[in-house]
């Protein structure tokens, strides 16, 4: 009998303080999440080709572009690029024909920063002319592409085809301005 009484009293002691605490306190924390930018930052906006005699094509690098999708929308995005018609530096009346400048992603790398979603995909398969109209080169489908991505193009990612009937000398330089655009949706 003694053992039963001790057990009951112990149970009462442990539950007693809880029943005395009739006041309760609730702390509420309000969290607001704001969307961030959808942006692209190219390394180079202006590419200058130095053309030497007897060359059929010359190459250069686009460098690195950085894409940031901090929107939180998971809608996806795409990147387009367009180059202006190539003009001879110092003599803008001298131009190369449209379709002379091509972009390739051969040997390009896409590196995502920590916490980024699945990588975007290339939308071009071969060197593609970029001096006629905007060309979609990269896309993130819905539920992909969130975060920050660094796209590093190879040293020969830009290819300039030179017309056979043109004469070039060691001092001939052509210029083109590249415009990079990022759009919502794949």
C-alpha positions as CSV (number, residue, x, y, z in Angstrom):
1,X,0.0,0.0,0.0
2,X,2.8,2.3,0.8
3,X,4.3,2.0,-2.7
4,X,1.0,3.0,-4.4
5,X,0.7,6.1,-2.4
6,X,4.2,7.3,-3.2
7,X,3.5,6.8,-6.9
8,X,0.2,8.8,-6.8
9,X,1.8,11.7,-5.0
10,X,4.7,11.8,-7.4
11,X,2.3,12.0,-10.3
12,X,0.4,14.8,-8.6
13,X,3.6,16.8,-8.0
14,X,4.7,16.6,-11.6
15,X,1.3,17.6,-13.1
16,X,0.5,20.2,-10.4
17,X,2.8,23.0,-11.7
18,X,1.4,22.7,-15.2
19,X,-2.2,23.1,-14.1
20,X,-1.2,26.3,-12.2
21,X,0.2,27.9,-15.3
22,X,-3.1,29.2,-16.8
23,X,-1.4,32.0,-18.8
24,X,0.2,31.1,-22.1
25,X,2.2,33.3,-24.4
26,X,2.4,33.1,-28.2
27,X,5.1,34.8,-30.1
28,X,4.3,35.3,-33.8
29,X,7.0,36.0,-36.4
30,X,6.0,37.5,-39.7
31,X,8.2,36.6,-42.6
32,X,8.1,38.4,-45.9
33,X,9.9,37.0,-49.0
34,X,10.4,39.4,-51.8
35,X,11.4,38.3,-55.3
36,X,14.7,39.3,-56.7
37,X,16.0,40.1,-60.2
38,X,16.1,38.3,-63.4
39,X,19.3,39.6,-65.0
40,X,22.2,39.0,-67.3
41,X,25.7,40.5,-67.2
42,X,27.9,40.0,-70.2
43,X,31.6,40.3,-69.8
44,X,32.1,41.9,-73.2
45,X,29.7,44.1,-75.1
46,X,32.0,45.1,-77.9
47,X,34.2,42.7,-79.8
48,X,37.0,43.8,-82.1
49,X,38.4,41.5,-84.7
50,X,41.9,42.1,-86.2
51,X,41.9,40.7,-89.7
52,X,45.1,39.6,-91.4
53,X,45.8,39.0,-95.0
54,X,44.8,35.6,-96.5
55,X,42.6,34.5,-93.6
56,X,39.2,32.9,-94.3
57,X,38.0,33.2,-90.7
58,X,39.1,34.7,-87.4
59,X,37.9,33.9,-83.9
60,X,37.6,35.6,-80.6
61,X,35.9,34.9,-77.3
62,X,32.6,36.2,-75.9
63,X,34.1,35.8,-72.4
64,X,31.8,35.0,-69.5
65,X,28.2,35.9,-69.0
66,X,26.4,35.7,-65.6
67,X,22.7,34.9,-65.4
68,X,20.8,35.5,-62.1
69,X,17.2,34.3,-61.5
70,X,16.2,35.3,-58.0
71,X,12.5,35.8,-58.9
72,X,11.2,32.8,-57.0
73,X,8.7,32.2,-59.9
74,X,10.2,29.0,-61.3
75,X,8.8,30.2,-64.7
76,X,12.0,29.6,-66.5
77,X,13.9,32.0,-68.8
78,X,15.8,32.3,-72.0
79,X,18.8,34.2,-73.3
80,X,19.1,35.8,-76.7
81,X,22.0,37.5,-78.4
82,X,22.3,39.7,-81.4
83,X,25.3,41.4,-82.9
84,X,25.2,44.5,-85.1
85,X,26.4,44.3,-88.6
86,X,30.2,44.3,-88.7
87,X,31.7,47.6,-89.8
88,X,35.2,48.5,-90.6
89,X,36.7,50.7,-87.8
90,X,37.2,54.2,-89.1
91,X,35.2,53.5,-92.3
92,X,31.6,52.6,-91.2
93,X,30.5,52.4,-94.9
94,X,32.5,49.3,-95.3
95,X,30.6,46.4,-93.8
96,X,30.7,42.6,-94.0
97,X,27.6,40.8,-95.2
98,X,24.9,39.7,-92.7
99,X,25.5,36.1,-91.5
100,X,29.3,36.7,-91.2
101,X,29.4,36.4,-87.4
102,X,28.7,33.1,-85.7
103,X,28.5,32.0,-82.1
104,X,29.3,28.5,-80.8
105,X,29.0,27.0,-77.4
106,X,31.6,24.3,-78.1
107,X,33.8,23.9,-75.0
108,X,31.6,26.4,-73.1
109,X,31.0,25.7,-69.4
110,X,28.0,26.4,-67.2
111,X,28.8,26.6,-63.5
112,X,26.1,27.2,-60.9
113,X,26.6,28.8,-57.5
114,X,25.6,27.0,-54.4
115,X,21.9,26.6,-53.9
116,X,21.1,27.0,-57.6
117,X,18.5,24.8,-59.4
118,X,19.0,22.6,-62.4
119,X,21.1,24.0,-65.1
120,X,19.7,25.7,-68.2
121,X,20.1,24.0,-71.6
122,X,21.7,25.1,-74.9
123,X,19.2,25.8,-77.7
124,X,21.8,26.0,-80.5
125,X,23.6,22.9,-81.8
126,X,26.2,24.4,-84.1
127,X,27.8,27.7,-84.9
128,X,24.9,30.0,-85.5
129,X,24.8,33.4,-87.2
130,X,24.0,36.2,-84.7
131,X,24.4,39.3,-86.8
132,X,21.0,39.1,-88.6
133,X,18.4,38.8,-85.8
134,X,18.2,37.8,-82.1
135,X,19.1,34.2,-81.5
136,X,17.9,32.2,-78.5
137,X,21.0,30.4,-77.2
138,X,20.2,29.2,-73.7
139,X,16.9,28.3,-71.9
140,X,15.7,27.2,-68.5
141,X,12.5,25.3,-68.6
142,X,9.9,25.8,-65.9
143,X,11.1,24.6,-62.5
144,X,14.8,25.0,-63.6
145,X,17.3,27.8,-63.7
146,X,16.7,29.4,-60.4
147,X,19.9,30.9,-58.9
148,X,23.1,32.2,-60.4
149,X,25.0,30.7,-63.3
150,X,28.3,31.6,-64.9
151,X,28.6,30.7,-68.5
152,X,32.3,30.8,-69.8
153,X,32.7,30.7,-73.5
154,X,35.8,29.3,-75.2
155,X,38.5,31.4,-76.8
156,X,37.1,30.6,-80.2
157,X,33.3,31.0,-79.4
158,X,32.9,33.8,-82.0
159,X,33.7,33.0,-85.6
160,X,34.0,35.7,-88.2
161,X,33.7,34.4,-91.8
162,X,35.6,36.7,-94.2
163,X,34.4,37.1,-97.8
164,X,36.8,35.7,-100.4
165,X,36.4,38.7,-102.7
166,X,37.5,41.2,-100.0
167,X,41.1,42.3,-99.6
168,X,42.3,42.8,-96.0
169,X,45.5,44.2,-94.7
170,X,47.2,44.0,-91.4
171,X,45.4,47.1,-90.2
172,X,41.9,46.1,-91.0
173,X,39.7,46.0,-87.9
174,X,35.9,45.3,-87.8
175,X,33.6,46.1,-85.0
176,X,30.2,44.8,-83.8
177,X,28.2,45.4,-80.7
178,X,26.5,42.5,-79.1
179,X,23.2,42.8,-77.3
180,X,22.4,40.2,-74.7
181,X,18.7,39.8,-73.5
182,X,17.2,37.6,-70.8
183,X,13.4,36.9,-71.1
184,X,10.9,35.3,-68.8
185,X,9.8,31.9,-69.9
186,X,11.6,29.2,-71.8
